[in-house]
C-alpha cells in the first residue's frame, strides 16, 4: 500500500515536498525554489515537523514550511515571514516546542475522503477545521490520512509518526538564519 512505499515514506502531503516527489512543479512562491529531502527520517523528527509547522503558524501567522529537510541527525525548515524574529522569539519557539512535547498529546490518523473536505468542513468550526488540501498533488488518492496531534495540529500526511508527543524527545534549536530579500526564516534543529 501507499504507506509501505519508500518514495512516499515521511513526505508531507501538506507541504511542497510531495509535488516534487512526483515530479511536479511546486506552487509558485515568489523567488523561492522549494526543495525536498527525506533521507533518514524518523517518526520522532517527522512528528516534530508537524508541531513546528503549527507553532510557527500560531506565533507568526505564516503558512506551513516552504522547505523542509527532516533527517535523523538534524533538520531545517524555511518559513516565509513578515519580519525577522528577534532572539527572544527564537527562544520562545524552542520553549513552546518542548512544552508541547511534554504535554504528551496523542498523535492519531483519521482516514477521510477528499469529498469530506469541503470548504464548510475545513472552515473554522467545521469538522476538519484547519485542513488545507490546496497543496495536494492532482493524482492524490481519493482517501487520505489526516494526522492529528491532540487539538493542536491536523494535516494530510502519509509519513510515520510517534503515538504521542512525549515520545519525540527534546527539541533543540541549533540556529536560525534570515534572508531579507526572500523573507525566509530558516530554523535548524535536532531532536535529542
C-alpha angles and dihedrals in degrees: 000000000000093000091058096054112107090211092059100039111122097352110136115230091204092059135071089251096083094058089053092049088057094047094254126136113251122245105276115264113180112269094341124119107201115217132185133209121175106169121136094003115170127198089246095055092041094051090047087055089060091050093047092050092054093042091054091046091053097042099043106019091239132135126257117291117296091204127029128178105180116182140158097253102035139346140202134199131186124215129187106232136175093230142017108263116240122236089258090057091048090054089048089056092055093043093048092050093052092046090052092048091050091052088075092220116185117251111212140169124222119189114220136164123245087243088063090059100076125157087257096050093047095045121098108290092021124123090256098032113173097020111134117196096173093103097049115118118253092246096053116140117262088241118057136177120243109204113209126194103198108289090317106083140007128178141146110270141154099192130109118268140183118255094240136011093246087070091063097077125214123335111223119191107219097184147302138230135197129214105198094190095052094031088231122155113195119203116198116193147149135210115232 
